[in-house]
Structure formats: C-alpha cells, structure tokens
C-alpha cells in the first residue's frame, strides 16, 4: 500500500470527520483529500515528476500535512526539514538529495533564498503566502483553489516515499531512505500495540521533521483518527487546555517534556480524564519519571519505547510489565525481530552486552548517496536474501528476552579501567529530589582516562554538588559516581528536543 492511500481510504470512509486541527484551522478528511489532490496536480503541472525529491520546510501547520500527501500523490519523495534549520544545512540537504522543489512559508523565505545562493538548485519554490524575499515563488493558495484531481499512476509501494535526514550528531546528516512499504509496516505495527482507532484524538507537539512527530500524522490518518497539531510545548498550560477541550486520548512525548510536566506544581491526578495513553521515545524515560507519571495519570497507559530513524521503531515495553521490567525498553514491536550480537556477529547470552540488531519490513533502504555508511548499517541477515540493521546501540537481553539499553557505542565512558554507561548514571540522577534533567559526559583525565561529569537542571536552588554526589553514591558503584556536578538553567538539545550528549560535551571545552 502506498502512503497516500492512507488518506484516500479514510476520506472515503470518514469524509466529514475532523482529520486535522492546527491552530484555528480544522480540516475534515474530505477537505484534506481535496486540497492535497489539487496541490499534487499543481506540482505536477510545474515540473515535479515521479521520484523527484521535494523538501517540506514548514513548522507544524496544516500546510505541512497537505504538502506531504500532495507530494506522495504526485509520485515524488517528501523530505521533511525542521523549520529551525539554517541556510547552510538546508543547502547541504538540497544538494545531497538533488531536491527539485521546496515548500515553505514566508518567515523562512530568507533562509531558502540564502540556501539557493549557497548552491541549492530548486526548480520550484512554493510558499504558503507570497514573500518579497522570494518574489518568483509560487503561492500555495491559488494551487489549492484549483479543483484538479491528483495525478494517476503515482507508483508502487516499493518506491521511495520519504527521505528523512538524521540529526547529524556526528558529521553531516545522512538521508535515510524509507519506501512506502517501510512506512506502512511501521505504522501497522505501532498502531496495533497502541490500539489506535478512529475514536482517538492525538495531540502532537513534536516537529513533523522528527520521525516520531511525523508518524503521529501518518498513523492518525491511516486509522481515521483526529490529529491536533501544535507548534511546540513552549506553553504547557495552553497545551493542557487544548487537551481537555478536544478530549485528547493520545499524547506522544519525549523525556524533556515529561520532566517539564513533572515539575509543574498545579497538576493533580485526574487532570486529563480522556487521556488513554502517553508514549515516549527519543530516549528512555528514567524509572523515577515513569513512577511519578503513573501517579499523576492513574487512568492513563504508559508506553515506553525505543527507536531510531533508520527503522522508525524497534521495541516497546508492554505496560503490564512496567513494574517487573523496570528500566527495560521492552521487546520487539509486532512483526519485528530484535536481538543482541557480539563483535563476531553471534547472538549474546542473557546479560551479555552487545550491539542491537533489527530485522523487519520497516528497516530502511539505506542512506542516500552514501554506500559506505549503508554497508556499515545494513549487513547480511540470517537469510541470504536479506539485510538487517546494525543500530550502533549497546544492549543486553535478560532471560525472557526483554531488552535493556546500555548506551551508544561511542558514548561509553572509560574511567579507571571500567566502562560506564551514561544512561545508568543519568537514571540515578533523575531519581535525586530536586533534579529535573541531567546528562552525563566524560572529561579527559591524565590519571583516570576519563572522569564522570554530570550536568544538571535543578528545581531546588538549595541543591548542591555534594547533595547530588551523595545521592549517586547511595545508588551506584563507586567508580560510576560523578566526580563533578555542574548546574545549568537548561541542557543543550537537538532540533527534536532530545538532550544532546555531544553538544553537552562540546560545551565543556568552552568553559
């Protein structure tokens, strides 16, 4: 099944139902279908052809949803780009994938113009409204007003649907190639264990350029649910008011959002009576946060999950196992196999740390234009006809097969001859009263190799370095206890809201 048929099927079945609420704009399935048809026809008329790459440089708005489905209906490949992306990175992405067109908005017209000057060769620029910064751009509204049918014969399900660039934690970002079949497999799997139906109302504040946020749109449209799209979580109280007014049933979040919610003093149990579930990925929720969320949301199911861009989602912890599998990211999602291998590629014994490998129909096609990186990530699988994904993440499995994240292969801190996983130290820090967020990095040391340095955001101004170190000493082995603690007002984060260990480590060099 091609991804644009998610919309066509739901529109045929639920035409008058609200598909999308974005700000003050409410679109029914029938309206979203018609607008994306018209834009698809307009793109085709202006030269966009099958398999062309089209960048979607928009914030969380209704135009982004229309653009994504229109590009697919035109037979092209959409590439979502975060609205905070600077011109040099935009130019790199456009040049890397040979983007034919970009769909954006007036406030970003200057960025598009600068990227063009840096070498981005767009044949077509579409803006949601006209802008003096790009006088030759095509305005979106006239395209939507044209009552045109979408082009026919857009392609088949093994064609590329999406090119989504990694956050670029090391070097230049890589374009992850996902086919229609990949996306459908991931969406089918995730919606099955979340038990999503057309009765769900899902609120998404995560950027559509982040695959976790993007899939909220794709999965909601697939099952016929309603998606409430917000630009950010900057004003939580306004988000909470919307959740109550729209009777939101699903709320995807990341650990930084969970920390903000738990730091609010005026939330009480029962504040969100319609909320059926929350989900988490990007990084594992600390056990202490899960415990407090369960107390705050007694009628809400918590799904703790793990995933990466190269396959969307890998594992989830069945909610019934939250108590006896504390700290685990769970088991493989439906129709997926997840296992741990050693350096020789053999499956590890329970408790033995190795690299996580993912096998399934949602595994990417590779990295755009980068055969070497593709060969490192996609390697021969158990069968001669398949490739499996080597994630680069260190895990171990227990006797029941439940998986536990240890760290990235390049995140491990080596101190006094011991290997320390930052995540384990961060879990202890998150359980410290008065700590809102924490990240752990290694500091070079002539004697110890590295020492453990904790960077902490605290809600209690009286909290001291000594308090934090004493707390960790009660929970951790001596060699894992931070040797130094630094307090900051916030932690460095990626565009997707995930705490960036790399940026935290780099910031130490400037202090």
N, C-alpha and C positions, 0 to 999 in steps of 0.2 A: 504493500500500500504506500502510495506517495503521501507526503505530509500534508499537502494542500487539501487532500480528500478528507482530512480530519474536519476541516471547516465545512466543506461541501455537504458531508453526511450529516453533521449536526444542524446545519442550516435547513436542510430538507426535512429534518425531524422536529426541530425546535425553533422555527423561524422567528417567532415573536419574543422568544425568551431573551433576557439580557445576557449577552456574551461577555461584554466588557464595560466596566465603569472606570474611567480615567479622569480624575478631577471632576468637572461638571458635565463631561461628555459620557452619555450612556448609549451604547450601541447594541442593537439586537443581533442575533445570528444572521438574520436576513440582510441587515444593513452592512454588517462586516463582510459578508459574502459579496454583495453587490459592489461595495467600494473597492475591495481587493480585485474583483474582476475588471473593473474599469481601469485601475492603475496598472494591472498586468497588460491590458491592451495598449495603454498609453506607453508603457516601457517598450513593448514590442515594436510599436509604431516608430519609436525613436531610436531603434537600432539594437536594443538588448536582445540577444539571441540565446538559444539553448546552451547551457553550461557556462555562460558568462558569469563572472563574479560581480556582485553588487554589494557595496558597503552600506550598512544601516547605521548612520551616525546620529542617533537620536536618544534623548533621555526616555524615561518611562512615560509614554504618552500613547494615545490611541493611534496616532500616525505610524508609530513603530509596528504595532500589531498589523495594521493594514499593509504596510510595506513588506513585512516578512512573508505574508501569504501571497501578496501580489507577485513578488519575485519568484516564488516557487511556481505559481500558476503560469508565469512566463517561461518556465523551464530553466531558469537561471539558478545560481547558487547564492544564498544570502550570507553575508559575513557581518555579524553584529559587532560594533566598535563602541566602547564606552564613551559617553559624551564628555568625559573629562580628559580624553586623550589629546596629547599635544601634537602640534603640526608635524614634527619630525617623525614621531611614531606612526602617525596616520599616513605620512608619505611612504614610510618603510612598508607598512602593511599593503598599501595600494600597489606599490611596485612589486612586492614579493609575490602577490597573487595575480597581478595583471588586472586589477579591478577595472571594469568597463564603466561603471557608474557609481554614484554615491547619492543616497537620500539622506537629507539632513534638515536643519532648522536655522532660522535667521541668526540666532545668537552664536551659532557655530560657523557661520559663513566665512568669517575671517580666518578660522582655522583651516577650512577647506581651501581657501584661496592661498594661504601660506603653504599648505601641503602641495598644492599644484605647482607653486613656484619652486618647491624642493624636488619636483620630479614626478609627482602623482599625475598620471595621464588619464584623466576622466573624460570620456566622450560625452557624458551626460551627467549633469548635476541637477537634482530635484530638491527644492526647498519647500517646507511646509507653508511658508509665506515669502513673498519677494524680499530681497535684501539688496541694498546699494553696494554691499561688499562683493556681490556676485551678480551683476546685472544681467548676465547671459543665462543664469539658471532658469530652469523650468519651474513654474509654480505648481504646487500639488493640487490645489482646489479645482482648477479647470480640468485636470485629468480625472478627478473623482466625479466631476459633474457630467462627464461624457458617458452616456448609457451604453457602454460597449461590453460585449461578452469577452471572457478570458480566452486567450489563445488555446487551441486544441492541440493534442499530441505533445504535451509538455515533456514527456519522457517516461522512464520506468523506474522501479523502486531501487535498483542498484546504482542509479545515477547519484552524484553528489547533491546533497540538499544544503549543507551548511559547511562553512569554513570558519571555525572559531579559534581565535588566537589565544594562546596561553598567556598568563600574566607576565611572563618573561622574568621569572625570579633569578635566572642565570642567563646572561647574554640576551640576544634578540628573541622576541616572542616567536613561537612556532605555530603555523597554521594547522590545526587539527581537522582532518577531512572526515566528515560524517555523511554517510549515504542516507537516503530516505529509509532504507531498511534498518540501518543502525538506530535511527531516531525512533522509528515505530517500535522496535524491540525494547528499547529503554523505556519508552512511555508505557507500553503494555505491562512491563514488569513492575514499574514503580506504582502505577495506578492500581495494580492488583493487590499489593500488600497494604497500600494506604486505603484501599477500599473506596476509591473515588467514584462518585456517581454524578448524574446531572443535578442532584439536590445540593451539591457542595457549592459554597461560596468561598473562594480562596483569595486571601489578601496577600499581595506581593509587593514588597518594598525593595527587593533586590534588583540590581540592574539587569535589564534584558540582555546586556552584553556578557553577563556572567551566566554560565550554562544552568546553574541552579535556578536563577531567576527566569531565564528563557523557557525552561521546561515547565514552569508554572503556567505560562501561556499555552504552550503546545499541548500539555496534558489536560488543562481545563477545556480547551476547545475540543479535544478528542472525545472526552466523556460527556460533553454538553453542559459543563458546569459554568458558573459565573466567575470571572476574574476581576477583582478590584485591584487596580494598578495605581500604586503611589510612587512618587519620585524618590523618596528616601525615608529613613527612620529618624530624621533630624528632630522632628516634633512628635514624640511618642504619644502625648496626650491627644493630639488631633487624630493620630492613627487609631488609638483606642476608641475614640468617639465614633469613627467610621466603622470599626469592627462591630460595635454594638448596634449602630443604626442599620447596617447591612446584614446583620446576623451571620457574621463570618464563621465558617466551620473549619477552615484550614489556614494555618499561619506558618509558612516556612521562615526559618530564621538561621542566623549564624551565631557563634558564641559571643561575639561582641554585643549583639542585640540582647541575648539572654542576660549578659552581665548588666546592661543598662536597665532592663526590666526588673531584675532582682534588686537593683539599687534604688528603686522608686519606693517612697515611703507610703504613698496613698493607695496602693493596690492591695486589695483584700481578696481572699478566696471567694470564688463565685463572681468575680468581676466580668467574666466573659461566659455567660451561660450557654451560648450556642456553639462555642468552640469545641469541635470534635477532636481535633488533633493539632499538634505542632510537630514540625520536623526540623532536623538540624543536620547540616553537613558543612563543608569547607574545612572544619577541624572538629575533633571530638569534643563534646561537652564534658567539662570536668564533672566527676561524680557528685561533688558537692553542689554544683549548679542543678544537676538533674534532681537531686533530693529536694532542693528548695523550690524548683519549678513544679514538682508534683504536689507540694504543699500549697502552693499558690493557685494551681489549676487542678483541683481534685477530680473534676469530671472530664479532664482532657487527656487523651492518649499521647504519649511522647515517643516519637520515632527518632532514635539516634542512628545516624547513618554515616557512611564513608564513601567518597567517590573521587574521581579526578576527570579532567576534561576529556582525556583520551578514551573513556568508555562511559562517561556520564555518571553512573552509579555502580558501586561494587557490592556493598554489603549494607545490611540493616540489622538492628537488634530487635527481635520480636519484643513488643512491650511487656509481655508476660515474663520475660527473663531479665528485666531491669534490676531486680533485687539480687538474683543469684549469679548474674554475669556482669557485675559492676566493673566498669572500665573497658568492656568489650565493645567493638563496633559490630559485633554480631556475626551473621552468616551470609553467604552469598544471596543476592536477590534472586527471585524466581527466574528460571531459565538461564542461570549463570553458574559457572564453577569458579571458585576462588581457592587457591592453595598456596602454600609457602614452600619455596625451594632453597637449597643451599647454593654455594658458589659453583658446585658441579652440576646444578640443574636438577638434582634429585629432591624429592619431597622430604621435608623435615619430619622428625619425630615430634610428638606433643611437647610444647615448652621450648623447642629449639628455634632460635631466631634466624630468619632468612628473608628473602625478598618475596613479596606478594605477587602472584601471577593471576591474571584474569582471563577466563575463557568464556566466550559467548558471542551472540549475534550483534551485540551493541559495541563491540570493540572497533575502534576507528579504522579507517582505511590507510592511515599513515599521516606523515607531516608533509604539507605542500612543498614541493621543490626541495626536499631535504632527505635524500635516500639514505644517507649515513645515520641520521637520527632515527629514521624509520626502522632501519635494520637493528639498531640497538634496542628499540622498544618492542618491535614485533618480531618474535622469534618462532622457530618451528614448535608446534604443539604436539600433543600426544598422538595425533593422526597426521599422516603425510600431507594431507590436503589443506591444513590449517595453520594459521599463525595465532599466537597468544600474546597477551600484553604483559610485559615485564614493567611493573609500576615504578620501580626505584624506591619503594617504601619498604621499610623493615617491619616485619610482623612475626608473631608466633601464634600457633593454634593450640588450644587446650585439648584434652582427651575427647571432648564432644565435638570438636571442630569449630568452636567459637574463636573468632579472630581477635587479636589484641595488637593495636598499633604501637610500635616502638619508636619510630622516627624515620625521617628521610635518611637515605644512605649518607648524604653529605651534611646532615645536621648533628650527627653523633659527636658528643664532646669527649675527648680523651684526656683524663686527668689522673695523675698518679698511677698510670698503668691500667686504669679501669675505664670502661666505656659507659657513658651516662647518656640516657635518652632524655632530651629536654622535656618531652611531654610528661614524663613521670614526675619531674621536679615541679613543673607547672601545675600539675594536678594537686600536689601538696600545697603550693602557694595559693591556689584558688580556694582551698579549704580554710585558709587563715582568716579569722574575723577581721573585717576592715579592708580586705583586698578585693578590688573589683575586677581587675585584669592583671595578667602577668605574662611575661615572656622571658625565656632563659637563653643566654648565649654563652659561648666560650670566650675567655680572654686569654691571650697568649701569656705564658709564664715560663721563665727560663728554667725553673726548677721542676715544676709540676707538669709542664707541657701546656696545659690549659687550666684555668680556674673557672668555676661556675659563677656567673654574674646574673643576678635577677633584676629585671626592670619591672617596676610595679606601679599600678594606678590604685590609689587608696581612697576609700570614702571616709576614713577616720584620720583626721590630721594629727592625732596624737600617736599614730603608729610609727614605730622606729625600726631602723635596720636591725637592731638587737632583737626586737619582738619577732620579726619575720624569721630571722635565723634560728631563734629558739624554737619557734613553731615547726620549722622544717626538720630540726634535729630530733623532734619527737616522732616524726613520721618516716624519715628517710635514713638510709645507711649513711655513715659519717662522710664517706667520700662523695655523696650526692648532695650534701647540704651546701647551699650557696655560700661563697666566701665573701661576697659583697652584694649589697642591695641598693638600687638607685630608684628614687621616687620621681615619677613624672605625672603631668596632668593627663597625658594620653599616650597611647602606643602607636608606633608607625604601622600603617595598614596599606594593603593593596587597594586597587580601584573597586574590588569586590567586597571590601570590608573585612577581609581576613588579616589578622595580625601578621606582619611580615618579619620573620626572624632575620632575614637578610638585611632589611633596612635597619632593624634594631642593632645588628652587629656593626653595620657601616657607621651608624651614628656614634658609636663609641670612639671611633677614630677621630672625630671632630671635637671630643670633649677634653 
